[in-house]
Amino acid sequence: MSDHHHNVLLLGFTDPADCRAAYEKAKHLPGLRQVAVVERDAEGVLDFPESHVRGAGVPTVGSGLVGGLVGLLGGPIGVLLGFAAGAALGNAAEQSELTEGGAGLILLSSRVEDGRALLVVDLVEHEHGPADALAAEYGATVERLAAEEFAAQVRAAEKKAEQD
């Protein structure tokens, strides 16, 4: 595969401890955007014990810096107000992305059977090798979903939930 594909990978685990160990290694996969663990215990209780978003906080700080630079026109108070306003806007955008990610995990939770775990990996893949090797190391099953298709499924589920 010569070009890149934005995918959501679902790695299924029979042992939640293996899933958590794979989570630590998945944080270093090339092209990683975000990764999370979804577990369901033997009694059916759902848990999201681990999650990582690469670059978390960058939009908030970046927007704050831009706002601060624009605020230079207004002097020291302008810098302070510009940074605060920019950071607030950046944070709002970042929170919106995190909310969408949470909705996706809730949608996927129905795929996790009692006593099992799912590693959800959002990444831009140039080749399947690194993620497939990680799955093979822990005996996990792998399912690849195109990120656009998965996002459409999440939006459809959210729309249906609003109508109910």
C-alpha positions as CSV (number, residue, x, y, z in Angstrom):
1,M,0.0,0.0,0.0
2,S,1.8,3.1,-1.2
3,D,-0.6,5.9,-0.1
4,H,-2.1,6.6,3.2
5,H,-5.6,5.7,4.6
6,H,-7.3,7.2,7.7
7,N,-8.7,4.2,9.5
8,V,-10.3,3.2,12.8
9,L,-8.9,-0.1,13.9
10,L,-10.7,-2.4,16.3
11,L,-8.5,-4.9,18.0
12,G,-10.5,-7.5,19.9
13,F,-9.0,-9.1,23.0
14,T,-10.2,-12.0,25.1
15,D,-8.0,-10.8,28.0
16,P,-8.3,-7.2,29.1
17,A,-4.8,-7.2,30.6
18,D,-3.4,-8.0,27.1
19,C,-5.5,-5.1,25.7
20,R,-4.0,-2.7,28.3
21,A,-0.5,-3.9,27.4
22,A,-1.2,-3.4,23.7
23,Y,-2.5,0.1,24.4
24,E,0.9,1.2,25.7
25,K,2.5,0.0,22.5
26,A,-0.2,1.4,20.3
27,K,0.5,4.9,21.5
28,H,3.7,4.7,19.5
29,L,2.2,3.4,16.2
30,P,3.1,5.6,13.2
31,G,0.3,7.9,12.2
32,L,-1.5,7.5,15.5
33,R,-4.2,10.2,16.2
34,Q,-5.9,8.6,19.2
35,V,-6.3,5.3,21.0
36,A,-8.6,4.0,23.7
37,V,-9.4,0.9,25.6
38,V,-13.0,-0.3,26.0
39,E,-13.6,-3.1,28.6
40,R,-16.6,-5.0,29.8
41,D,-16.2,-7.0,33.0
42,A,-17.7,-10.5,33.6
43,E,-20.9,-8.8,35.1
44,G,-21.3,-6.7,32.0
45,V,-20.1,-3.4,33.4
46,L,-18.6,-1.2,30.8
47,D,-15.4,0.8,31.4
48,F,-13.1,3.1,29.4
49,P,-9.9,2.9,31.5
50,E,-7.4,4.3,29.1
51,S,-7.3,6.8,26.3
52,H,-4.7,8.9,24.6
53,V,-5.0,11.8,22.0
54,R,-1.8,12.7,20.2
55,G,-1.4,16.5,20.3
56,A,-4.0,17.1,23.0
57,G,-3.9,20.7,24.1
58,V,-2.1,22.0,21.0
59,P,-5.2,23.8,19.5
60,T,-5.9,25.5,22.9
61,V,-2.3,26.7,23.4
62,G,-1.9,27.6,19.7
63,S,-5.1,29.6,19.6
64,G,-4.1,31.4,22.8
65,L,-0.7,32.4,21.3
66,V,-2.3,33.7,18.1
67,G,-4.8,35.6,20.2
68,G,-2.0,37.0,22.3
69,L,-0.1,38.1,19.2
70,V,-3.2,39.9,17.9
71,G,-3.6,41.4,21.3
72,L,-0.2,43.1,21.0
73,L,-2.0,45.8,19.1
74,G,-3.8,46.7,22.4
75,G,-0.8,46.7,24.7
76,P,-0.3,44.5,27.7
77,I,-4.0,44.2,28.5
78,G,-4.7,43.3,24.9
79,V,-2.2,40.5,25.0
80,L,-3.8,39.1,28.1
81,L,-7.3,39.4,26.7
82,G,-6.3,38.1,23.3
83,F,-4.6,35.1,24.8
84,A,-7.6,34.3,27.0
85,A,-10.0,34.7,24.1
86,G,-7.9,32.6,21.7
87,A,-7.4,29.9,24.3
88,A,-11.1,29.7,24.9
89,L,-11.9,29.3,21.2
90,G,-9.2,26.7,20.8
91,N,-10.5,24.8,23.8
92,A,-14.0,24.8,22.5
93,A,-12.9,23.3,19.2
94,E,-10.9,20.7,21.0
95,Q,-13.8,19.8,23.3
96,S,-16.0,19.3,20.3
97,E,-13.5,16.8,18.9
98,L,-13.3,14.9,22.2
99,T,-17.1,14.7,22.4
100,E,-17.3,13.2,19.0
101,G,-14.6,10.6,20.0
102,G,-16.6,9.7,23.1
103,A,-19.7,9.1,21.0
104,G,-17.7,6.8,18.8
105,L,-16.6,4.7,21.8
106,I,-20.1,4.5,23.1
107,L,-21.2,3.2,19.7
108,L,-18.5,0.6,19.7
109,S,-19.2,-0.6,23.2
110,S,-21.9,-2.9,22.0
111,R,-19.2,-4.9,20.3
112,V,-17.5,-5.8,23.6
113,E,-18.7,-9.0,25.1
114,D,-18.6,-9.7,28.9
115,G,-15.1,-10.3,30.1
116,R,-13.5,-8.9,27.0
117,A,-11.8,-5.7,25.7
118,L,-11.5,-3.7,22.6
119,L,-8.6,-1.5,21.6
120,V,-9.8,1.4,19.3
121,V,-7.0,3.0,17.3
122,D,-7.6,6.0,15.1
123,L,-4.6,6.4,12.8
124,V,-3.4,7.3,9.3
125,E,-1.8,4.2,7.9
126,H,0.8,4.1,5.2
127,E,1.0,0.3,5.6
128,H,-0.9,-2.3,7.6
129,G,2.3,-3.9,9.0
130,P,2.8,-2.1,12.3
131,A,-0.8,-2.4,13.5
132,D,-1.1,-6.0,12.3
133,A,2.1,-6.9,14.1
134,L,0.8,-5.4,17.3
135,A,-2.4,-7.4,17.0
136,A,-0.5,-10.6,16.2
137,E,1.8,-10.1,19.2
138,Y,-1.2,-10.3,21.5
139,G,-3.4,-12.7,19.5
140,A,-6.0,-9.9,18.9
141,T,-8.5,-9.9,16.0
142,V,-8.3,-6.8,13.7
143,E,-11.1,-5.0,11.9
144,R,-10.4,-1.9,9.8
145,L,-13.1,0.8,9.3
146,A,-12.5,3.8,7.0
147,A,-12.6,6.8,9.3
148,E,-15.1,8.6,7.1
149,E,-17.5,5.7,7.2
150,F,-17.1,5.3,10.9
151,A,-17.8,9.1,11.5
152,A,-20.9,8.8,9.4
153,Q,-22.1,5.9,11.6
154,V,-21.5,8.0,14.7
155,R,-23.4,11.0,13.2
156,A,-26.3,8.7,12.2
157,A,-26.4,7.2,15.8
158,E,-26.4,10.7,17.3
159,K,-29.1,11.9,15.0
160,K,-31.3,8.8,15.9
161,A,-30.7,9.4,19.6
162,E,-31.8,13.0,19.3
163,Q,-35.0,11.9,17.6
164,D,-35.9,9.3,20.2
